[in-house]
Amino acid sequence: MEIERWERSEEISDAEKKVIQEIWSRVYANCEDVGVSILIRFFVNFPSAKQYFSQFKHMEDPLEMERSLQLRKHARRVMGAINTVVENLNDSEKVSSVLALVGKAHALKHKVEPIYFKKLTGVMLEVIAEEYPNDFTPEAHGAWTKMKTLIYSHVTAAYKEVGWAQ
């Protein structure tokens, strides 16, 4: 089953952590713009995800989404959470606690289906690879693939912990 495969995260080596952190430092320097690009692509590719956002769920036009202050605010929040994870890749307890908070909030408060995290992290990788093609070597792609799996596995673990039932 695909979800079970996704839930088992591979260990990220020290060299891979360094690659992730180096690329992320460039990405995070433009965090709001990159975050907005990620969310717009996410909502264009997966329009059903907009149902969880009352402020912009009826927006169809990417330019209108780009101008939305609520979307920009959420993009900053998403990028901030990822930044905390990236900065703390050497502290697995901090990573777990941050992603558990994200998972629990999205399960209990926002009622977001966990599959959207898999979709969002996939879009995140696409956008980063396109925006930073010189940095996104095959080794970097492998490291970031482990990173997206780490995010998804921790978030889904939090869903299970709170007894999420679809």
NORWO-V816196 format. One record per residue. RES is the residue in one small letter. SS is DSSP state (A for helix, B for strand, O for the rest). Layout:
RES|SS / RES|SS
This chain:
m|O / e|A / i|A / e|A / r|A / w|A / e|A / r|O / s|O / e|O / e|O / i|O / s|O / d|A / a|A / e|A / k|A / k|A / v|A / i|A / q|A / e|A / i|A / w|A / s|A / r|A / v|A / y|A / a|A / n|O / c|A / e|A / d|A / v|A / g|A / v|A / s|A / i|A / l|A / i|A / r|A / f|A / f|A / v|A / n|A / f|O / p|A / s|A / a|A / k|A / q|A / y|A / f|O / s|O / q|O / f|O / k|O / h|O / m|O / e|O / d|O / p|A / l|A / e|A / m|A / e|A / r|A / s|O / l|A / q|A / l|A / r|A / k|A / h|A / a|A / r|A / r|A / v|A / m|A / g|A / a|A / i|A / n|A / t|A / v|A / v|A / e|A / n|O / l|O / n|O / d|O / s|A / e|A / k|A / v|A / s|A / s|A / v|A / l|A / a|A / l|A / v|A / g|A / k|A / a|A / h|A / a|A / l|A / k|A / h|O / k|O / v|O / e|O / p|O / i|A / y|A / f|A / k|A / k|A / l|A / t|A / g|A / v|A / m|A / l|A / e|A / v|A / i|A / a|A / e|A / e|A / y|O / p|O / n|O / d|O / f|O / t|O / p|A / e|A / a|A / h|A / g|A / a|A / w|A / t|A / k|A / m|A / k|A / t|A / l|A / i|A / y|A / s|A / h|A / v|A / t|A / a|A / a|A / y|A / k|A / e|A / v|O / g|O / w|O / a|O / q|O
